[in-house]
């Protein structure tokens, strides 16, 4: 086993290991990712990998959390640059979501590998809550809905986004059509039925 000549900090080593793990999942699928295969690919000893993640389960959860952080960071950056109108914020939000969905197919592979795990369910719940809060905060200035009602609609929009992303990943739609569909869904969620009825008169 080759030993790296450069000694990295613990955090830098963890980042290197997660990046290597991501490459393994991308090229071999989640089934190809184990602590021994990661150690070999990263050219470190097995104890180093076990020290960082403990188990394969722990490694997969850490990888999922890293992908989620990247996803949210991309959305946050996109929202900073968005024109402050409801439609544009919804469009930017939709474009960022599907850009990550297509650029990070590993997300689904890691999620599938952890399906049925109570710990993973808690991690996914936390990730969904964080993403929902981010959406609701960005959309709040463009909606007259109470905070809880708007948040619930964001949850619904994310469920729709996941379903549309599955269609996209199976080649049943295009990125442009996916972005348009989700944008329309989000914009329609910003107002009450009564408001839309009044506007149509």
DRENPA-3360 file (N, C-alpha, C; in nm, 2 decimals, always signed):
BEGIN
1 = XXXXXXXX = +0.08/-0.12/+0.00/+0.00/+0.00/+0.00/+0.09/+0.12/+0.00 ~ +0.06/+0.21/-0.09/+0.14/+0.34/-0.10/+0.10/+0.43/+0.01 ~ +0.20/+0.50/+0.06/+0.17/+0.60/+0.17/+0.20/+0.74/+0.12 ~ +0.10/+0.83/+0.13/+0.12/+0.96/+0.08/+0.24/+1.03/+0.15 ~ +0.31/+1.11/+0.07/+0.42/+1.18/+0.13/+0.38/+1.31/+0.20 ~ +0.27/+1.36/+0.16/+0.22/+1.48/+0.22/+0.12/+1.45/+0.34 ~ +0.15/+1.50/+0.45/+0.06/+1.48/+0.57/-0.05/+1.59/+0.57 ~ -0.17/+1.54/+0.56/-0.28/+1.63/+0.56/-0.34/+1.65/+0.70;
9 = XXXXXXXX = -0.41/+1.76/+0.72/-0.48/+1.78/+0.84/-0.60/+1.68/+0.84 ~ -0.66/+1.66/+0.96/-0.77/+1.56/+0.96/-0.89/+1.60/+0.87 ~ -0.92/+1.74/+0.87/-1.03/+1.78/+0.79/-0.99/+1.77/+0.64 ~ -0.87/+1.81/+0.60/-0.83/+1.79/+0.46/-0.83/+1.65/+0.42 ~ -0.79/+1.56/+0.51/-0.79/+1.42/+0.48/-0.93/+1.37/+0.46 ~ -1.02/+1.41/+0.54/-1.16/+1.37/+0.53/-1.22/+1.42/+0.39 ~ -1.18/+1.54/+0.35/-1.23/+1.59/+0.23/-1.18/+1.51/+0.11 ~ -1.05/+1.48/+0.12/-0.99/+1.39/+0.02/-1.05/+1.26/+0.01;
17 = XXXXXXXX = -1.08/+1.20/+0.12/-1.15/+1.07/+0.12/-1.29/+1.07/+0.07 ~ -1.36/+1.18/+0.10/-1.50/+1.19/+0.05/-1.50/+1.22/-0.10 ~ -1.40/+1.29/-0.15/-1.39/+1.32/-0.29/-1.36/+1.19/-0.37 ~ -1.27/+1.11/-0.31/-1.23/+0.98/-0.37/-1.35/+0.89/-0.36 ~ -1.43/+0.89/-0.25/-1.55/+0.80/-0.24/-1.65/+0.84/-0.35 ~ -1.66/+0.97/-0.38/-1.76/+1.02/-0.48/-1.72/+0.97/-0.62 ~ -1.59/+0.97/-0.64/-1.54/+0.91/-0.77/-1.57/+0.76/-0.78 ~ -1.55/+0.69/-0.68/-1.58/+0.55/-0.68/-1.73/+0.52/-0.71;
25 = XXXXXXXX = -1.82/+0.60/-0.64/-1.96/+0.58/-0.67/-2.00/+0.62/-0.81 ~ -1.93/+0.72/-0.86/-1.96/+0.77/-0.99/-1.92/+0.67/-1.10 ~ -1.81/+0.60/-1.07/-1.76/+0.51/-1.17/-1.80/+0.36/-1.15 ~ -1.82/+0.32/-1.03/-1.85/+0.18/-1.00/-1.99/+0.16/-0.93 ~ -2.06/+0.27/-0.90/-2.18/+0.26/-0.83/-2.16/+0.25/-0.68 ~ -2.27/+0.26/-0.60/-2.25/+0.26/-0.45/-2.20/+0.12/-0.41 ~ -2.24/+0.02/-0.48/-2.19/-0.12/-0.44/-2.04/-0.13/-0.44 ~ -1.97/-0.05/-0.52/-1.83/-0.06/-0.53/-1.76/+0.02/-0.42;
33 = XXXXXXXX = -1.83/+0.09/-0.33/-1.77/+0.17/-0.23/-1.78/+0.09/-0.10 ~ -1.66/+0.06/-0.05/-1.64/+0.00/+0.08/-1.52/+0.07/+0.15 ~ -1.50/+0.05/+0.28/-1.39/+0.11/+0.34/-1.26/+0.06/+0.28 ~ -1.24/-0.07/+0.26/-1.12/-0.11/+0.20/-1.09/-0.06/+0.06 ~ -1.20/-0.05/-0.03/-1.18/+0.00/-0.16/-1.15/+0.15/-0.16 ~ -1.20/+0.22/-0.06/-1.17/+0.36/-0.05/-1.03/+0.38/+0.00 ~ -0.98/+0.30/+0.09/-0.84/+0.31/+0.14/-0.75/+0.29/+0.02 ~ -0.78/+0.19/-0.06/-0.69/+0.15/-0.17/-0.69/+0.27/-0.28;
41 = XXXXXXXX = -0.81/+0.32/-0.31/-0.82/+0.43/-0.41/-0.75/+0.55/-0.36 ~ -0.76/+0.58/-0.23/-0.71/+0.70/-0.18/-0.56/+0.69/-0.14 ~ -0.51/+0.57/-0.15/-0.37/+0.53/-0.12/-0.34/+0.57/+0.03 ~ -0.43/+0.53/+0.12/-0.40/+0.54/+0.26/-0.42/+0.41/+0.33 ~ -0.38/+0.39/+0.45/-0.40/+0.27/+0.52/-0.55/+0.26/+0.57 ~ -0.59/+0.13/+0.58/-0.73/+0.11/+0.62/-0.77/+0.18/+0.76 ~ -0.68/+0.17/+0.86/-0.71/+0.24/+0.98/-0.75/+0.39/+0.97 ~ -0.69/+0.45/+0.87/-0.72/+0.60/+0.85/-0.86/+0.61/+0.81;
49 = XXXXXXXX = -0.91/+0.53/+0.72/-1.04/+0.53/+0.67/-1.14/+0.50/+0.78 ~ -1.11/+0.39/+0.86/-1.20/+0.35/+0.97/-1.20/+0.46/+1.07 ~ -1.09/+0.53/+1.10/-1.09/+0.64/+1.20/-1.19/+0.75/+1.16 ~ -1.20/+0.78/+1.03/-1.28/+0.89/+0.98/-1.43/+0.85/+0.98 ~ -1.46/+0.73/+0.94/-1.60/+0.69/+0.91/-1.66/+0.58/+0.99 ~ -1.57/+0.50/+1.05/-1.61/+0.39/+1.14/-1.67/+0.27/+1.06 ~ -1.77/+0.29/+0.98/-1.83/+0.18/+0.91/-1.87/+0.23/+0.77 ~ -1.90/+0.13/+0.68/-1.94/+0.17/+0.54/-2.07/+0.26/+0.55;
57 = XXXXXXXX = -2.16/+0.22/+0.65/-2.28/+0.30/+0.67/-2.24/+0.44/+0.70 ~ -2.15/+0.46/+0.79/-2.11/+0.60/+0.83/-2.05/+0.67/+0.71 ~ -1.97/+0.60/+0.63/-1.91/+0.66/+0.51/-2.02/+0.71/+0.41 ~ -2.12/+0.63/+0.39/-2.23/+0.66/+0.29/-2.31/+0.78/+0.34 ~ -2.33/+0.79/+0.47/-2.41/+0.90/+0.53/-2.32/+1.03/+0.52 ~ -2.19/+1.02/+0.55/-2.11/+1.14/+0.53/-2.10/+1.18/+0.39 ~ -2.10/+1.09/+0.29/-2.10/+1.13/+0.15/-2.24/+1.19/+0.11 ~ -2.35/+1.14/+0.16/-2.48/+1.20/+0.14/-2.48/+1.34/+0.19;
65 = XXXXXXXX = -2.43/+1.36/+0.31/-2.44/+1.50/+0.37/-2.35/+1.59/+0.29 ~ -2.24/+1.55/+0.24/-2.15/+1.63/+0.16/-2.22/+1.67/+0.03 ~ -2.29/+1.58/-0.03/-2.36/+1.61/-0.16/-2.47/+1.71/-0.13 ~ -2.54/+1.69/-0.02/-2.65/+1.78/+0.02/-2.60/+1.92/+0.04 ~ -2.48/+1.93/+0.11/-2.42/+2.06/+0.14/-2.39/+2.13/+0.00 ~ -2.33/+2.06/-0.09/-2.30/+2.11/-0.22/-2.42/+2.16/-0.29 ~ -2.53/+2.08/-0.28/-2.66/+2.12/-0.35/-2.71/+2.25/-0.29 ~ -2.71/+2.26/-0.16/-2.77/+2.38/-0.10/-2.68/+2.50/-0.12;
73 = XXXXXXXX = -2.55/+2.48/-0.13/-2.45/+2.59/-0.15/-2.47/+2.64/-0.29 ~ -2.50/+2.55/-0.39/-2.53/+2.60/-0.53/-2.65/+2.68/-0.54 ~ -2.76/+2.63/-0.46/-2.88/+2.71/-0.46/-2.87/+2.84/-0.40 ~ -2.80/+2.85/-0.28/-2.78/+2.97/-0.21/-2.71/+3.07/-0.30 ~ -2.60/+3.03/-0.37/-2.53/+3.12/-0.46/-2.62/+3.17/-0.58 ~ -2.69/+3.08/-0.63/-2.78/+3.12/-0.74/-2.89/+3.22/-0.70 ~ -2.94/+3.20/-0.58/-3.04/+3.29/-0.52/-2.98/+3.43/-0.50 ~ -2.85/+3.44/-0.46/-2.79/+3.57/-0.44/-2.78/+3.65/-0.57;
81 = XXXXXXXX = -2.77/+3.58/-0.68/-2.76/+3.65/-0.81/-2.89/+3.67/-0.88 ~ -3.00/+3.62/-0.82/-3.13/+3.62/-0.89/-3.19/+3.76/-0.89 ~ -3.26/+3.80/-0.99/-3.34/+3.92/-0.99/-3.45/+3.90/-0.89 ~ -3.47/+4.00/-0.80/-3.57/+3.98/-0.69/-3.72/+3.99/-0.73 ~ -3.76/+3.90/-0.81/-3.91/+3.88/-0.84/-3.95/+3.74/-0.82 ~ -4.07/+3.72/-0.79/-4.12/+3.58/-0.75/-4.09/+3.48/-0.86 ~ -4.12/+3.52/-0.99/-4.10/+3.43/-1.10/-3.95/+3.40/-1.12 ~ -3.87/+3.50/-1.11/-3.72/+3.48/-1.13/-3.66/+3.39/-1.02;
89 = XXXXXXXX = -3.70/+3.42/-0.90/-3.65/+3.34/-0.79/-3.69/+3.19/-0.80 ~ -3.82/+3.17/-0.85/-3.87/+3.04/-0.87/-3.79/+2.97/-0.98 ~ -3.76/+3.05/-1.09/-3.69/+2.99/-1.20/-3.55/+2.95/-1.16 ~ -3.48/+3.04/-1.09/-3.34/+3.02/-1.05/-3.34/+2.90/-0.96 ~ -3.44/+2.89/-0.87/-3.45/+2.78/-0.77/-3.46/+2.65/-0.85 ~ -3.55/+2.65/-0.95/-3.57/+2.53/-1.03/-3.45/+2.49/-1.11 ~ -3.39/+2.59/-1.17/-3.27/+2.56/-1.25/-3.16/+2.50/-1.17 ~ -3.14/+2.55/-1.05/-3.03/+2.50/-0.96/-3.06/+2.36/-0.92;
97 = XXXXXXXX = -3.19/+2.33/-0.89/-3.23/+2.20/-0.84/-3.20/+2.10/-0.95 ~ -3.24/+2.12/-1.08/-3.21/+2.02/-1.18/-3.07/+2.02/-1.23 ~ -3.00/+2.13/-1.21/-2.86/+2.13/-1.24/-2.79/+2.03/-1.15 ~ -2.82/+2.03/-1.02/-2.76/+1.94/-0.92/-2.81/+1.80/-0.94 ~ -2.94/+1.78/-0.98/-3.00/+1.65/-1.00/-2.92/+1.58/-1.12 ~ -2.89/+1.65/-1.22/-2.82/+1.59/-1.33/-2.67/+1.58/-1.31 ~ -2.61/+1.68/-1.24/-2.47/+1.68/-1.21/-2.43/+1.58/-1.10 ~ -2.52/+1.55/-1.02/-2.49/+1.46/-0.90/-2.58/+1.34/-0.90;
105 = XXXXXXXX = -2.57/+1.25/-1.00/-2.65/+1.13/-1.00/-2.61/+1.04/-0.88 ~ -2.49/+1.06/-0.82/-2.45/+0.98/-0.70/-2.54/+1.00/-0.59 ~ -2.62/+1.11/-0.58/-2.71/+1.13/-0.47/-2.81/+1.02/-0.46 ~ -2.87/+0.98/-0.58/-2.97/+0.87/-0.58/-2.90/+0.74/-0.55 ~ -2.78/+0.72/-0.59/-2.71/+0.59/-0.57/-2.69/+0.57/-0.42 ~ -2.64/+0.68/-0.35/-2.61/+0.68/-0.21/-2.74/+0.66/-0.13 ~ -2.84/+0.73/-0.17/-2.97/+0.72/-0.10/-3.03/+0.58/-0.11 ~ -3.02/+0.52/-0.23/-3.07/+0.38/-0.25/-2.99/+0.28/-0.16;
113 = XXXXXXXX = -2.86/+0.30/-0.15/-2.77/+0.21/-0.07/-2.81/+0.22/+0.08 ~ -2.87/+0.33/+0.12/-2.90/+0.35/+0.26/-3.05/+0.34/+0.29 ~ -3.12/+0.29/+0.19/-3.27/+0.28/+0.21/-3.31/+0.19/+0.33 ~ -3.40/+0.23/+0.41/-3.44/+0.15/+0.52/-3.36/+0.18/+0.65 ~ -3.26/+0.26/+0.64/-3.18/+0.29/+0.76/-3.25/+0.40/+0.84 ~ -3.28/+0.38/+0.97/-3.34/+0.48/+1.06/-3.25/+0.60/+1.07 ~ -3.12/+0.58/+1.07/-3.02/+0.69/+1.08/-3.03/+0.78/+0.95 ~ -3.04/+0.71/+0.84/-3.04/+0.78/+0.71/-3.17/+0.86/+0.70;
121 = XXXXXXXX = -3.28/+0.80/+0.75/-3.41/+0.87/+0.74/-3.40/+1.00/+0.82 ~ -3.33/+1.00/+0.93/-3.31/+1.12/+1.01/-3.23/+1.22/+0.94 ~ -3.12/+1.18/+0.87/-3.04/+1.26/+0.80/-3.11/+1.33/+0.68 ~ -3.19/+1.25/+0.61/-3.27/+1.30/+0.50/-3.38/+1.40/+0.55 ~ -3.43/+1.37/+0.66/-3.53/+1.46/+0.72/-3.47/+1.59/+0.75 ~ -3.35/+1.59/+0.80/-3.28/+1.71/+0.84/-3.24/+1.79/+0.71 ~ -3.20/+1.72/+0.60/-3.17/+1.78/+0.48/-3.29/+1.84/+0.41 ~ -3.40/+1.77/+0.42/-3.52/+1.82/+0.36/-3.57/+1.95/+0.43;
129 = XXXXXXXX = -3.56/+1.95/+0.56/-3.60/+2.06/+0.64/-3.51/+2.18/+0.61 ~ -3.38/+2.16/+0.59/-3.29/+2.27/+0.56/-3.32/+2.33/+0.42 ~ -3.34/+2.24/+0.33/-3.37/+2.29/+0.19/-3.51/+2.36/+0.18 ~ -3.60/+2.31/+0.26/-3.74/+2.37/+0.26/-3.73/+2.51/+0.32 ~ -3.65/+2.52/+0.43/-3.64/+2.65/+0.50/-3.57/+2.75/+0.40 ~ -3.47/+2.70/+0.33/-3.40/+2.79/+0.23/-3.50/+2.84/+0.13 ~ -3.58/+2.75/+0.07/-3.68/+2.79/-0.03/-3.78/+2.89/+0.03 ~ -3.84/+2.86/+0.14/-3.94/+2.94/+0.20/-3.89/+3.08/+0.23;
137 = XXXXXXXX = -3.77/+3.09/+0.28/-3.71/+3.22/+0.31/-3.69/+3.30/+0.18 ~ -3.65/+3.24/+0.08/-3.63/+3.31/-0.05/-3.76/+3.35/-0.11 ~ -3.86/+3.27/-0.09/-3.99/+3.30/-0.16/-4.08/+3.39/-0.07 ~ -4.06/+3.40/+0.06/-4.14/+3.48/+0.15/-4.17/+3.62/+0.10 ~ -4.07/+3.69/+0.05/-4.10/+3.83/+0.01/-4.19/+3.84/-0.11 ~ -4.22/+3.73/-0.18/-4.30/+3.73/-0.30/-4.43/+3.66/-0.28 ~ -4.47/+3.63/-0.15/-4.59/+3.56/-0.12/-4.66/+3.63/+0.00 ~ -4.79/+3.63/-0.01/-4.87/+3.68/+0.10/-4.92/+3.57/+0.20;
145 = XXXXXXXX = -4.87/+3.45/+0.17/-4.92/+3.34/+0.26/-4.85/+3.35/+0.39 ~ -4.92/+3.29/+0.50/-4.86/+3.28/+0.63/-4.74/+3.19/+0.61 ~ -4.64/+3.20/+0.70/-4.51/+3.13/+0.69/-4.53/+2.98/+0.69 ~ -4.62/+2.93/+0.77/-4.64/+2.78/+0.78/-4.70/+2.73/+0.65 ~ -4.80/+2.81/+0.59/-4.86/+2.77/+0.47/-4.76/+2.77/+0.35 ~ -4.68/+2.87/+0.35/-4.58/+2.88/+0.24/-4.48/+2.76/+0.26 ~ -4.44/+2.73/+0.38/-4.34/+2.62/+0.40/-4.40/+2.49/+0.35 ~ -4.53/+2.47/+0.38/-4.59/+2.34/+0.34/-4.59/+2.33/+0.19;
153 = XXXXXXXX = -4.62/+2.44/+0.12/-4.62/+2.44/-0.02/-4.48/+2.42/-0.08 ~ -4.38/+2.46/-0.01/-4.24/+2.43/-0.05/-4.21/+2.28/-0.04 ~ -4.26/+2.22/+0.07/-4.25/+2.08/+0.08/-4.31/+2.01/-0.04 ~ -4.43/+2.05/-0.08/-4.50/+1.99/-0.19/-4.42/+2.01/-0.32 ~ -4.37/+2.13/-0.34/-4.29/+2.16/-0.46/-4.16/+2.07/-0.46 ~ -4.10/+2.05/-0.35/-3.98/+1.96/-0.35/-4.02/+1.82/-0.39 ~ -4.14/+1.77/-0.34/-4.19/+1.64/-0.38/-4.21/+1.63/-0.53 ~ -4.26/+1.74/-0.59/-4.28/+1.74/-0.73/-4.15/+1.75/-0.80;
161 = XXXXXXXX = -4.05/+1.83/-0.75/-3.92/+1.84/-0.81/-3.85/+1.70/-0.81 ~ -3.87/+1.62/-0.71/-3.81/+1.49/-0.71/-3.87/+1.40/-0.81 ~ -4.00/+1.41/-0.83/-4.06/+1.33/-0.93/-4.02/+1.37/-1.07 ~ -4.01/+1.50/-1.09/-3.97/+1.55/-1.23/-3.83/+1.52/-1.25 ~ -3.74/+1.52/-1.15/-3.60/+1.48/-1.17/-3.59/+1.34/-1.21 ~ -3.68/+1.25/-1.16/-3.68/+1.11/-1.20/-3.71/+1.10/-1.35 ~ -3.81/+1.18/-1.39/-3.84/+1.18/-1.53/-3.72/+1.23/-1.62 ~ -3.66/+1.33/-1.57/-3.54/+1.38/-1.64/-3.43/+1.28/-1.65;
169 = XXXXXXXX = -3.40/+1.22/-1.53/-3.29/+1.12/-1.53/-3.32/+1.00/-1.62 ~ -3.45/+0.97/-1.64/-3.48/+0.86/-1.73/-3.50/+0.90/-1.87 ~ -3.47/+1.02/-1.90/-3.47/+1.07/-2.04/-3.61/+1.10/-2.09 ~ -3.71/+1.11/-2.00/-3.85/+1.13/-2.04/-3.88/+1.28/-2.06 ~ -3.79/+1.37/-2.03/-3.81/+1.51/-2.05/-3.68/+1.58/-2.06 ~ -3.68/+1.71/-2.09/-3.56/+1.79/-2.10/-3.54/+1.88/-1.98 ~ -3.42/+1.93/-1.96/-3.39/+2.02/-1.85/-3.48/+2.14/-1.87 ~ -3.49/+2.20/-1.99/-3.57/+2.32/-2.01/-3.71/+2.30/-1.97;
177 = XXXXXXXX = -3.77/+2.18/-2.01/-3.91/+2.16/-1.97/-3.93/+2.13/-1.82 ~ -3.83/+2.06/-1.76/-3.83/+2.04/-1.62/-3.83/+2.17/-1.54 ~ -3.74/+2.26/-1.58/-3.73/+2.39/-1.51/-3.86/+2.47/-1.53 ~ -3.91/+2.47/-1.65/-4.04/+2.54/-1.67/-4.15/+2.48/-1.58 ~ -4.17/+2.35/-1.58/-4.27/+2.29/-1.50/-4.26/+2.32/-1.35 ~ -4.14/+2.31/-1.30/-4.12/+2.33/-1.16/-4.14/+2.48/-1.13 ~ -4.09/+2.57/-1.21/-4.11/+2.71/-1.19/-4.26/+2.75/-1.19 ~ -4.34/+2.69/-1.28/-4.48/+2.72/-1.28/-4.55/+2.67/-1.15;
185 = XXXXXXXX = -4.50/+2.55/-1.10/-4.56/+2.50/-0.98/-4.53/+2.58/-0.86 ~ -4.40/+2.63/-0.85/-4.36/+2.72/-0.74/-4.44/+2.85/-0.74 ~ -4.45/+2.91/-0.86/-4.51/+3.04/-0.87/-4.66/+3.03/-0.84 ~ -4.72/+2.92/-0.88/-4.87/+2.90/-0.84/-4.88/+2.87/-0.70 ~ -4.78/+2.83/-0.63/-4.79/+2.80/-0.49/-4.77/+2.93/-0.40 ~ -4.74/+3.04/-0.46/-4.71/+3.16/-0.39/-4.84/+3.23/-0.34 ~ -4.95/+3.20/-0.41/-5.07/+3.27/-0.37/-5.18/+3.17/-0.33 ~ -5.29/+3.23/-0.27/-5.40/+3.14/-0.23/-5.49/+3.13/-0.36;
193 = XXXXXXXX = -5.58/+3.03/-0.35/-5.68/+3.01/-0.45/-5.77/+3.13/-0.47 ~ -5.80/+3.19/-0.36/-5.89/+3.31/-0.36/-5.82/+3.42/-0.44 ~ -5.69/+3.44/-0.42/-5.61/+3.55/-0.48/-5.61/+3.52/-0.63 ~ -5.58/+3.40/-0.67/-5.57/+3.36/-0.81/-5.71/+3.38/-0.88 ~ -5.82/+3.35/-0.81/-5.95/+3.37/-0.86/-5.98/+3.52/-0.89 ~ -5.94/+3.60/-0.79/-5.96/+3.74/-0.80/-5.88/+3.80/-0.91 ~ -5.76/+3.75/-0.93/-5.67/+3.81/-1.04/-5.72/+3.77/-1.17 ~ -5.80/+3.66/-1.19/-5.84/+3.61/-1.32/-5.97/+3.68/-1.36;
201 = X = -6.03/+3.76/-1.27/-6.16/+3.82/-1.30/-6.13/+3.95/-1.37;
% end
